[in-house]
């Protein structure tokens, strides 16, 4: 019997944890894990390592249809993240390849990080920290803050992360309004939040607008010039979702014009070059796509990815976190 081969391509950790799990599950001899690390992210380099693989696990590598067509043994492609837009799921379905992700692995981390950005912006924490480090000792070396209690936070979409945020926000005595077209007012009321009937309603009402949308064709550029113009000039935009959900040039223009009080950003539009004009604004807090990060979230994502590979390659069933649900297995 041929043992299925799984290639981990440019995953930062070694595979000691994965091999420990295989041993605990009693299947260490039923699957072969191959670790590949390289600074060369070209498709040709990937294929040199993974062309004959039965399964692959990636984080940021773009697994295109052209690449998958050159992998005759491929049965499953896993992204060790929530977003799977770097894998061509449509072509994967055509080829009979399952695509899996790791939903929920960092819900707590992103929820806390997002609330942290709201608190940071409301209290000028990062801004005053920079002021002190520059040699000043002046609590007025930033705009006068407003009391957070009683303000309105608008959550755009209502998946696991914003749902986890709600009790934190309510503990801070914040009003919460949600724009989520697929969620009923009754369902939202069970969480103690109000339903906005339109994105415009949420934008005009909120003091903090927090984005929680996946990156899809219909959400790319969801927040642009028109939408930013609907926000209060005293409001803050928070993005811990995906950078391309916001038109970054439009956000820069709004900040330059004083159309917003500031922004809390964990994701930028161009994470390939890691360059953004948002760096130059004192009223913007930026973290380097770090909201998901903790020791526990990393281990959970690694476990979920491996479980999906085992589902497909060892047990011959659909992975428990199947993305391309049109695939018949």
C-alpha positions, -999 to 999 in steps of 0.1 A, spaced: 0 0 0 13 34 -10 14 59 19 -1 93 9 23 122 8 15 156 22 37 186 15 38 215 39 49 244 17 65 274 34 47 268 67 68 286 93 68 259 120 86 225 119 63 194 119 72 181 154 37 189 167 20 172 137 41 141 141 32 140 178 -5 141 169 -1 113 143 16 92 170 -12 100 195 -38 90 169 -20 58 161 -15 66 124 21 77 122 28 50 96 -2 59 74 8 93 61 41 109 51 46 146 60 71 165 39 84 199 51 95 224 24 108 258 32 122 282 5 123 319 -2 114 311 -38 76 312 -40 73 306 -77 49 279 -90 79 260 -105 95 257 -72 63 245 -56 59 219 -82 94 206 -78 85 197 -42 48 188 -45 40 177 -81 34 141 -69 18 150 -36 -16 136 -25 -21 166 -2 -7 200 3 -9 225 31 -1 262 24 -7 296 41 -1 324 15 11 305 -16 -14 310 -45 -25 276 -56 -38 282 -91 -58 260 -114 -28 257 -137 -6 244 -109 -32 219 -97 -36 206 -132 0 195 -131 -5 175 -99 -21 142 -109 -22 127 -74 -37 157 -56 -68 150 -36 -68 178 -10 -54 213 -7 -55 228 28 -50 265 36 -38 269 72 -60 300 77 -96 310 76 -95 328 42 -90 304 13 -91 329 -16 -55 320 -25 -67 285 -37 -87 282 -69 -116 264 -54 -136 263 -87 -108 245 -106 -102 223 -76 -138 211 -77 -134 204 -115 -104 183 -107 -120 164 -78 -97 181 -53 -111 190 -18 -102 224 -4 -102 229 33 -95 257 57 -93 262 95 -124 281 106 -127 295 140 -90 288 150 -84 325 160 -119 338 169 -109 348 204 -76 364 193 -92 385 165 -121 395 187 -98 407 215 -75 424 191 -103 443 175 -118 455 208 -82 464 217 -79 487 187 -112 504 196 -99 510 231 -65 522 218 -81 547 195 -106 559 220 -79 566 246 -50 576 223 -28 549 238 -4 542 210 -3 579 201 6 590 236 31 562 239 49 575 208 48 610 223 64 599 256 91 579 237 98 611 217 107 629 250 74 646 258 52 642 289 20 659 279 -14 641 282 -28 668 258 -4 658 230 -33 641 212 -69 651 204 -92 652 235 -107 617 238 -144 610 244 -159 586 269 -164 552 253 -195 542 272 -227 550 253 -210 551 219 -222 529 190 -201 502 174 -212 490 140 -203 454 130 -203 447 93 -213 410 91 -218 388 120 -198 356 120 -179 340 149 -155 369 155 -181 397 159 -203 373 179 -174 368 203 -169 406 205 -205 414 216 -201 405 253 -169 425 254 -185 455 238 -215 453 261 -193 451 291 -179 484 280 -214 498 278 -213 502 241 -244 501 219 -240 475 190 -256 476 156 -250 450 130 -253 449 92 -256 413 82 -281 407 53 -283 369 61 -291 374 98 -326 381 110 -335 409 135 -347 382 158 -314 362 157 -295 394 163 -317 404 192 -307 371 209 -272 385 211 -285 419 224 -277 438 192 -297 458 167 -300 451 130 -292 478 105 -313 474 74 -285 488 51 -248 494 52 -255 531 48 -276 530 80 -248 514 100 -221 538 86 -241 569 94 -250 558 129 -217 543 142 -189 558 161 -167 528 154 -172 507 122 -156 473 125 -153 451 94 -157 413 95 -163 403 59 -145 376 40 -127 387 8 -151 378 -20 -157 395 -54 -187 413 -39 -168 425 -8 -137 437 -25 -136 475 -22 -168 473 0 -157 505 18 -147 532 -7 -151 569 -11 -189 569 -11 -191 547 20 -164 566 39 -183 598 31 -213 584 50 -194 580 82 -193 607 109 -161 628 109 -157 618 145 -159 581 137 -132 554 135 -128 526 109 -115 493 122 -104 466 97 -92 432 110 -108 413 81 -90 416 47 -71 446 34 -88 446 0 -123 450 16 -113 487 20 -102 510 -9 -70 521 7 -66 552 -15 -100 563 -6 -92 558 31 -60 578 28 -80 606 11 -107 606 38 -80 608 66 -62 636 48 -95 656 45 -104 650 81 -134 630 71 -126 604 98 -112 606 133 -89 577 126 -85 541 119 -74 508 134 -58 486 108 -45 450 110 -46 442 73 -35 464 43 -44 462 6 -10 452 -6 5 427 18 29 414 -9 51 446 -7 40 454 28 38 491 18 10 514 28 5 552 30 -14 546 62 19 545 81 22 583 80 -10 591 99 -7 597 137 -44 589 141 -40 554 126 -30 524 147 -15 496 125 -5 461 134 11 437 109 -17 412 102 -12 400 138 -48 398 151 -49 360 147 -17 353 165 -13 333 197 4 300 207 -30 284 211 -44 296 178 -14 284 159 -17 249 174 -54 248 167 -49 257 130 -22 231 126 -43 205 142 -73 213 120 -52 213 88 -38 179 96 -72 165 106 -86 175 72 -57 158 54 -63 126 74 -101 127 67 -94 128 29 -63 107 25 -65 81 53 -102 77 59 -114 85 23 -141 109 34 -147 146 29 -126 169 51 -145 182 81 -138 218 70 -146 215 33 -146 248 15 -158 237 -20 -190 221 -9 -201 214 -45 -175 186 -46 -189 151 -44 -167 128 -24 
